[in-house]
Amino acid sequence: MDCLEAWPPSSPLPTPWHRVRKRREIAHKPGPGPAGDEEEEVAVTTIRVTIDETIQANRAEDALHGLSYRLVLTPGSAARERQASSRESLHRLAVPPVMTADEAKYLEAAVVVLGGGERQRRNARYLYAHRHEPSDIYVTDDLTLFGGKDDERRRRLATLFETQIMTLEELKQFCDERRKT
């Protein structure tokens, strides 16, 4: 199947919460639990976020503050990693040195959307690795490459790589909404 066949241009994108995976963790919340004890167990949703070189890790962590998260950095971001406030939540995106046949198919489809320059191919490889991480949200402030919120390129890439693509500001709004629930 061609990678772009999964992208019907007329169908609406799922709601922003469609890709947030739930990982069951036990958090203790004060108050009476089901057995009448002093604490109850609640499920916590861990938001998995990949940030590219346009985003500083500490700014992403500020947006995610108060939520359970896993932050993944694209390669070549050692300087940004040192700026982060919580080393435990940081991970490096695993981009294999040799491209697989499956990745080549995705890259070919992404080049149709992004163009074929070195920067575009590198970012397509990051999106492919992000898809297999797996991560829920890919955060970039590179509007030249990915476009704005309603840009057709961003919608096509989000569908192709089965993820959400957001700017840092959109991530902040997403997290604010999540904290309200």
C-alpha positions, 0 to 999 in steps of 0.5 A: 500500500502506498504510504499516502493512500492512508491520507484521504484529503477530505476526511477531518483529522481526529481530535487532538486527544486521538494519539495520547496513549495511556500508560497505567501508573499508580498515583496516590491522591489524598482522600478516602479510597474505595476501601475507606483508607486514606488514599485512592489510586488514580490512572495517570496519562503520560504524554510522550513528546518529541521536540526538534532543534527549534525547541529548547528542552526547558521551554517544553518542560515548562509547558508540560509542568504538572503533567506526566510526560516523557520528553524525547530530543532529536539528535544533535541537541546536546546543548539543549539537553544541558538546559533541561531542568529534569534529566529523568524525563529526557531521552534521545530519539533513536534514528538508525544510521542505515535506512530500512526499506520501510523508512525509505517508503515513508521518506519518499512519501514525505519528500512529496510533501516537504521537498527533497533537500537535506533538511527536509529528508533529515526531518522526515527521518526524525518523524519516522523515528518519532512514529516508532518511538512511539511518541504522541506529539512532535513539537517544532517551531519550524513553520517554514518546513511544517507550516502553521496549524491549518497548513496542508503540509502539516496535516498530510505529515501528521496523517502519514506518520500517525502523530500530532505536529504542534508548535511550542505555543500549541503544546502549551495550549494542549497542556493547559487544557489537559491540566483543566481535566 
